[in-house]
Amino acid sequence: MELRESLKQGLERLLASGRVKIQENGSWLASLEDFHYEVREKAGAILLHLWSQEGTLVRRVIGIDADEDGRLALKVTRFGRTRPDRLEFVCRERDVESGQLRREQFRARFSEMLAQQFPDETVSSLTSAPDLEHSLSGNYVRGITMARNRGTAIMAAAPGENSATYDALLTFGLLWLDRSRYRKSRQPIGGLRLFFPAGSGNVIAHRLKAVSPSMTLELYEYDTATRRTRRIDPRDGGNVKSWLVPRRELEGALAQAREAIEPICRLNPAAITAEPIPGTSEVALRFRGLLFARWGPDGAFFGIGSERALTSAARPELERLVRKLETYRSPLASSSRGPLYRAQAERWLESLVMADAARIDARIDPRFLYAQVPAISAGDRGIIDLLGITRDARLVIMELKASEDVQLVMQAIDYWLRVRRHQEQGDLPRYGYFPGVNISSQPPLLLLVAPSLRFHPAADVLARYLIPDIEIYRVGLNENWRRGLRVILRQTLR
């Protein structure tokens, strides 16, 4: 009776002080957010019943380990088990981030979904905790299922995530598979299963075409209402249809804008470039990659952050802006920390590569190099950084990064798959790319270009799982590349 009353008083005191977080053996029970409780005695045992809209829990309370400010720790047992567990109630000092809460609540439901889909397998672990050392994101629930003498790595994306999170599931799934295989385990890890809400897996299935068929990789979509899962065939959901914008449309926009933009370009011809904005009739003007003006059917506009119409009266202000850019967005600027210097670094890098692509790879034909090539699909607007061709007519795709990015490989693979498809269908010459060149049927080369110390270690892991048709080179640049490009390393990524 004393234990029962002490337990009730401890819970009432905690709940009166604010919202409470429940942990069992150190794991957060997010399904019991905003819980209700009942303490009752049955056959001489003190039972604690917790429930919420998302879940329920019943434990036999053996004793109270700690009852202090903001914390109540209990020693409990589950029905059918004799080993005690630790159940803790902790006052939350601040609200849990909504995404974290959603993923933890999904983790509990996902365990039930796995038991229903794979009744002959056991789940050895499920977590959504980030593992920064091994580049594993906290945006997903991951674990391992065991059947007989073989395990399978699993990763799932919760409902309510953004499209970028779903699209990146394959990247983090492969990293988790690799990590699972190299952990100390009695049983080998054979393959990978990925789970996502129905209708969100098109990009995943599309990118799966680049993964070696020698590995076992299964895709499952789940219904958020019924919590039922269904295995899907990547061929049914991986047809990301894209189309190229004809070169004549892009060149037509430049021709229309020429009279208006030439006076602006003359302010600093070495630094200012003009390029059509895909999908519009507008032209962007960039100063070493930084957008500072644009032209459209309604006239010319300029400004960084906010725009104003370019009129004769505003011309002196435009000239002052260009002089400011000459000072603060110069390779020799006195400070490399200013916002104008650091803004849109990848576009600055792109402008340098465009001016001297042979420095990146001597095989590239300098006559044909297209920047920001739009490969548009119904669901997104893929923009290939640079598309070129070698002197012996083999296509080259360059993906540029100025900083470390775990998604570099898979993003580049996505563009490689699109270009390969357009190559096989003969779309490139039909849309005006590489005029007069008999494009080789060889698969495109893929160059990953970044400062040599900015390549994410995940690239080496992901490359192990790709089809051999994808020939990838890592091109590492000098850290102070703004002052001039120098290639520090060039190596095959495989």
C-alpha positions in Angstrom: 0.0 0.0 0.0 2.9 2.3 0.8 4.5 1.7 -2.6 1.2 2.4 -4.4 0.7 5.7 -2.6 4.3 6.8 -3.1 4.1 6.0 -6.8 0.8 8.0 -7.2 2.2 11.0 -5.3 5.4 11.0 -7.4 3.5 10.9 -10.7 1.1 13.6 -9.6 4.0 15.9 -8.5 5.8 15.4 -11.8 2.7 16.0 -13.9 1.9 19.1 -12.0 5.3 20.6 -12.9 4.9 20.3 -16.6 5.0 17.8 -19.5 6.8 14.5 -18.8 8.9 12.3 -21.0 8.9 8.5 -20.4 12.0 6.3 -20.9 12.4 2.6 -20.6 15.9 1.3 -20.2 17.1 4.6 -21.7 14.9 4.5 -24.8 12.3 7.3 -25.2 8.7 6.0 -25.4 7.4 8.6 -27.8 4.2 6.7 -28.3 3.2 7.6 -24.8 3.4 11.3 -25.4 0.6 13.1 -23.3 -0.1 9.9 -21.5 -2.8 9.0 -18.9 -2.1 6.6 -16.1 -3.7 4.3 -13.5 -2.1 2.6 -10.5 -3.9 -0.4 -9.1 -3.2 -3.4 -6.9 -3.9 -6.9 -8.2 -3.0 -10.2 -6.4 -0.5 -8.4 -4.2 1.3 -6.7 -7.1 1.3 -3.0 -7.9 0.4 -2.5 -11.6 1.1 0.7 -13.5 -1.0 1.2 -16.7 0.0 4.0 -19.1 -1.9 4.8 -22.3 -2.2 7.5 -25.0 -3.7 7.8 -28.4 -0.6 6.1 -29.9 0.1 3.3 -27.5 -0.3 1.5 -24.1 2.0 0.0 -21.6 1.4 -2.1 -18.4 4.2 -2.9 -16.0 4.5 -4.5 -12.5 6.2 -2.0 -10.2 8.8 -3.6 -7.9 10.1 -0.5 -6.3 11.1 3.2 -6.6 14.8 3.7 -7.3 14.8 7.5 -7.3 12.2 10.2 -6.6 13.9 13.6 -6.9 13.3 17.0 -8.6 12.0 16.4 -12.1 12.7 12.7 -12.1 11.0 9.5 -11.0 12.8 6.2 -11.6 11.0 2.8 -11.1 12.2 -0.8 -11.1 9.6 -2.7 -13.1 9.0 -6.1 -14.7 7.1 -7.1 -17.8 4.6 -10.0 -17.8 6.3 -13.3 -18.6 9.8 -11.9 -17.7 11.7 -12.0 -14.5 14.6 -9.6 -15.3 13.7 -6.1 -14.1 13.6 -3.1 -16.3 14.0 0.6 -15.5 11.1 3.0 -16.2 11.8 6.7 -15.8 9.6 9.7 -15.9 11.5 12.9 -16.5 10.2 16.5 -16.7 10.9 18.0 -20.1 12.6 21.4 -19.9 11.5 22.2 -23.5 9.2 20.8 -26.1 10.7 18.0 -28.2 11.3 18.9 -31.8 8.2 17.8 -33.8 10.2 15.7 -36.3 11.9 13.8 -33.6 8.7 13.1 -31.8 7.0 11.9 -35.0 9.9 9.6 -35.8 9.9 8.1 -32.3 6.2 7.5 -32.5 6.6 5.9 -35.9 9.4 3.7 -34.5 6.9 1.9 -32.3 4.4 1.4 -35.1 7.1 0.3 -37.5 8.0 -2.5 -35.1 4.4 -3.8 -35.4 4.5 -3.5 -39.2 7.7 -5.6 -39.4 6.2 -8.3 -37.2 3.1 -8.4 -39.5 5.1 -8.4 -42.7 7.8 -10.8 -41.6 6.3 -13.1 -38.9 9.3 -15.6 -39.0 11.9 -12.9 -38.4 12.9 -11.1 -35.2 13.9 -7.5 -34.9 17.2 -7.2 -33.0 17.2 -3.4 -32.8 15.3 -0.3 -33.9 16.6 3.3 -33.4 16.3 6.7 -34.9 19.3 8.1 -33.0 21.8 9.8 -35.3 25.3 8.2 -35.6 27.5 11.0 -36.8 30.6 8.9 -36.8 29.2 6.7 -39.5 27.1 9.3 -41.3 23.8 7.9 -40.2 21.0 10.4 -40.1 18.5 10.7 -37.3 15.8 11.3 -39.9 15.2 7.6 -40.3 14.4 4.5 -38.3 17.0 1.8 -38.8 17.5 -1.7 -37.4 18.3 -5.3 -38.3 15.9 -8.3 -38.6 17.1 -11.9 -38.1 15.9 -15.0 -39.8 17.6 -18.4 -39.3 21.3 -17.7 -39.8 21.1 -14.5 -41.8 20.2 -10.9 -41.0 18.8 -8.0 -43.1 19.4 -4.3 -42.6 16.3 -2.2 -42.6 15.6 1.5 -42.8 12.4 3.4 -42.9 11.2 7.0 -43.4 8.3 8.2 -41.3 5.2 9.8 -42.6 5.2 13.6 -42.9 8.8 14.0 -44.0 9.8 16.3 -46.9 10.6 14.9 -50.3 14.3 15.4 -49.8 14.2 13.1 -46.8 12.5 10.4 -48.9 14.8 10.9 -51.8 17.9 10.4 -49.6 16.6 7.2 -48.1 18.7 5.0 -50.5 21.9 6.9 -49.6 21.5 6.4 -45.9 20.1 2.9 -46.4 23.3 1.8 -48.2 25.4 3.4 -45.5 23.5 1.5 -42.8 23.9 -1.7 -44.8 27.6 -1.2 -45.0 27.8 -0.3 -41.3 25.8 -3.4 -40.4 28.0 -5.7 -42.4 31.2 -4.5 -40.7 29.9 -4.6 -37.2 30.8 -7.6 -35.0 27.9 -10.0 -35.4 27.3 -13.7 -35.2 25.2 -13.7 -38.3 26.0 -12.2 -41.7 23.9 -9.3 -43.0 22.7 -10.2 -46.5 20.6 -7.4 -47.9 18.7 -4.2 -47.3 15.0 -3.3 -47.1 13.8 0.3 -47.4 10.3 1.4 -46.3 8.5 4.6 -47.1 4.9 6.0 -47.3 2.9 5.0 -50.4 3.6 7.3 -53.3 6.9 8.7 -52.1 9.4 6.3 -53.5 9.8 7.3 -57.2 13.2 8.8 -56.9 14.4 5.9 -54.7 13.3 3.4 -57.3 14.8 5.5 -60.1 18.2 5.6 -58.4 18.1 1.9 -57.6 18.8 1.3 -61.3 22.4 2.4 -60.5 22.8 -0.1 -57.7 24.6 -3.4 -58.6 22.1 -6.2 -59.2 24.4 -8.5 -57.2 23.1 -7.1 -53.9 19.7 -7.9 -52.4 17.7 -4.6 -52.0 14.0 -4.6 -51.5 11.6 -1.7 -51.5 8.4 -1.6 -49.4 5.7 1.1 -49.3 3.3 1.3 -46.4 -0.2 2.7 -45.9 -0.2 5.3 -43.1 -3.8 4.5 -42.2 -3.8 0.7 -42.2 -0.1 0.3 -41.3 0.1 -2.4 -43.9 3.3 -2.8 -46.0 3.6 -3.9 -49.6 6.7 -4.9 -51.5 7.0 -3.0 -54.8 8.8 -3.7 -58.0 11.3 -0.8 -58.8 10.3 -1.1 -62.4 6.8 0.0 -61.5 7.8 3.1 -59.7 11.2 4.1 -60.9 10.4 5.7 -64.3 11.3 9.3 -63.6 10.5 10.8 -67.0 12.5 13.8 -67.8 12.9 16.0 -70.8 15.5 18.5 -72.0 14.9 22.1 -72.7 15.8 22.7 -76.4 19.0 24.8 -76.8 17.1 27.0 -79.3 14.8 28.1 -76.5 17.7 29.0 -74.2 19.7 30.7 -77.0 16.5 32.6 -78.1 16.1 34.0 -74.6 19.8 35.2 -74.7 19.2 36.8 -78.1 16.1 38.7 -76.9 18.0 40.0 -73.9 21.3 40.9 -75.7 20.6 44.6 -76.3 19.6 45.2 -72.6 22.3 43.1 -70.9 25.4 43.9 -73.0 25.8 47.3 -71.3 25.7 45.6 -67.9 28.2 42.9 -68.9 30.6 45.6 -70.1 30.9 46.8 -66.5 33.2 43.8 -65.8 33.4 41.4 -68.8 35.8 39.1 -67.0 33.5 38.5 -64.0 29.9 39.0 -65.3 28.2 36.1 -67.2 24.7 35.8 -68.6 22.6 32.6 -68.7 19.0 31.7 -69.4 16.8 30.7 -66.5 15.4 27.3 -67.4 11.6 27.1 -67.8 11.3 30.9 -68.1 12.0 33.6 -70.7 14.3 35.4 -68.4 18.1 35.7 -68.3 20.2 35.8 -65.1 23.3 38.0 -64.8 25.9 36.7 -62.3 29.1 38.2 -60.9 31.5 35.3 -60.4 28.4 33.1 -59.9 26.4 35.4 -57.7 23.1 36.5 -59.1 22.9 40.3 -59.0 20.6 41.2 -62.0 18.1 39.6 -64.3 16.3 40.5 -67.5 12.8 39.5 -68.5 9.9 40.6 -70.8 9.0 43.2 -68.2 12.5 44.7 -68.2 15.8 44.5 -66.3 16.1 44.4 -62.5 19.0 44.4 -60.1 19.9 44.0 -56.5 21.0 41.3 -54.0 18.3 40.3 -51.5 15.8 42.7 -52.9 15.3 44.0 -56.5 14.6 47.3 -58.1 13.9 48.1 -61.8 16.9 49.2 -63.8 16.0 52.6 -65.1 18.3 55.4 -66.4 18.0 57.0 -63.0 19.0 53.8 -61.2 22.0 53.1 -63.4 24.5 54.8 -61.0 23.3 52.5 -58.2 23.9 49.4 -60.4 27.4 50.6 -61.1 28.0 51.1 -57.4 26.8 47.5 -56.8 29.2 46.1 -59.4 32.1 48.1 -57.8 31.1 46.7 -54.4 31.2 43.2 -55.9 34.6 43.9 -57.5 35.9 44.7 -54.0 34.2 42.0 -51.9 33.8 39.1 -54.3 37.3 39.2 -55.6 39.7 36.3 -55.4 42.1 38.7 -53.7 39.5 40.2 -51.3 41.0 41.2 -47.9 38.5 39.1 -46.0 37.1 35.7 -47.0 34.4 35.8 -44.3 32.1 38.4 -45.9 28.7 37.4 -47.1 29.4 38.5 -50.7 32.5 36.5 -50.8 31.0 33.3 -49.5 27.6 33.4 -51.1 26.8 30.8 -53.9 30.2 29.3 -53.7 29.3 26.4 -56.1 28.2 28.9 -58.8 31.6 30.7 -58.4 33.3 27.4 -58.8 31.2 26.6 -61.8 32.2 29.9 -63.5 35.9 29.0 -63.0 35.4 25.5 -64.4 33.5 26.8 -67.4 36.4 29.2 -68.2 39.0 26.4 -68.1 37.4 22.9 -68.1 40.6 21.3 -69.5 42.3 22.0 -66.2 39.8 19.6 -64.6 40.2 17.0 -67.3 42.4 17.4 -70.4 40.0 15.1 -72.4 37.2 17.6 -72.4 36.4 19.3 -75.7 36.4 23.1 -74.8 33.9 23.9 -77.6 31.0 22.2 -75.9 30.3 22.7 -72.2 26.8 23.4 -71.0 26.1 24.8 -67.5 23.0 24.2 -65.4 21.4 21.9 -68.0 17.8 21.4 -67.1 16.6 17.8 -67.1 13.0 18.4 -66.0 10.5 15.8 -64.7 7.0 16.0 -63.6 8.0 16.0 -59.9 11.1 18.0 -59.9 13.6 20.2 -61.8 16.9 18.4 -62.0 19.8 20.7 -62.9 23.0 19.1 -64.1 25.9 21.4 -63.0 28.0 20.9 -66.2 27.5 18.7 -69.2 30.3 18.3 -71.7 32.0 15.8 -74.1 35.5 14.5 -74.5 37.5 15.0 -77.7 36.7 11.4 -78.7 32.9 12.2 -78.3 32.2 10.5 -74.9 29.7 12.4 -72.7 31.0 13.9 -69.4 28.9 14.9 -66.4 30.5 17.2 -63.8 28.9 17.6 -60.4 30.4 20.4 -58.4 30.5 20.9 -54.6 32.3 23.6 -52.6 31.6 21.9 -49.3 31.2 18.4 -47.9 27.9 16.8 -48.9 26.9 13.2 -48.1 24.5 13.3 -51.0 27.1 14.1 -53.6 27.3 10.6 -55.1 23.6 9.8 -55.3 22.7 13.3 -56.6 25.3 12.8 -59.4 24.0 9.3 -60.0 20.5 10.7 -60.5 21.8 13.0 -63.2 23.9 10.3 -64.8 20.8 8.1 -65.1 18.9 10.9 -66.8 21.7 11.7 -69.2 22.2 8.1 -70.1 18.5 7.7 -70.9 18.5 10.8 -73.1 21.7 9.6 -74.7 20.2 6.2 -75.6 17.1 7.8 -77.0 19.0 10.2 -79.2 17.6 13.3 -77.5 20.8 15.3 -77.1 21.4 16.0 -80.8 17.7 16.4 -81.4 17.5 19.1 -78.8 20.5 21.0 -80.2 23.3 19.8 -77.8 26.7 19.0 -79.3 25.9 20.0 -82.9 28.0 18.2 -85.5 29.3 15.6 -83.1 28.7 11.9 -83.5 28.2 11.2 -79.8 29.8 7.9 -78.6 27.5 5.2 -77.3 29.8 4.7 -74.3 28.2 5.5 -70.9 28.9 9.0 -69.7 31.9 9.7 -67.5 31.0 11.1 -64.1 33.4 13.7 -62.5 32.9 14.7 -58.9 34.7 18.0 -58.4 35.3 19.6 -55.0 38.1 20.9 -52.8 40.2 17.9 -52.0 39.5 18.1 -48.3 35.7 18.4 -48.8 34.8 15.0 -50.1 32.5 13.2 -47.7 33.8 9.7 -46.7 30.4 8.3 -47.6 31.4 8.5 -51.3 33.8 5.6 -51.0 31.2 3.5 -49.3 28.4 4.2 -51.8 30.7 3.6 -54.8 31.0 -0.1 -53.7 27.4 -0.8 -54.5 27.1 0.8 -58.0 26.9 -0.9 -61.4 30.3 -1.0 -63.2 28.9 1.0 -66.1 29.2 4.2 -64.0 32.8 5.3 -64.3 33.4 7.9 -61.5 36.4 10.1 -61.0 37.0 12.2 -57.9 38.8 15.4 -58.8 40.1 17.2 -55.8 40.9 20.9 -56.0 43.1 23.3 -54.0 41.4 24.8 -51.0 41.9 28.3 -52.2 40.3 27.5 -55.6 38.9 31.0 -55.9 42.4 32.3 -56.6 42.8 29.8 -59.5 42.0 26.1 -60.1 44.7 23.5 -59.4 43.9 19.8 -59.4 45.5 18.2 -56.3 44.2 14.6 -56.8 42.4 12.7 -59.5 41.4 9.1 -58.7 38.8 6.6 -59.8 36.1 6.1 -57.2 35.2 2.4 -57.0 
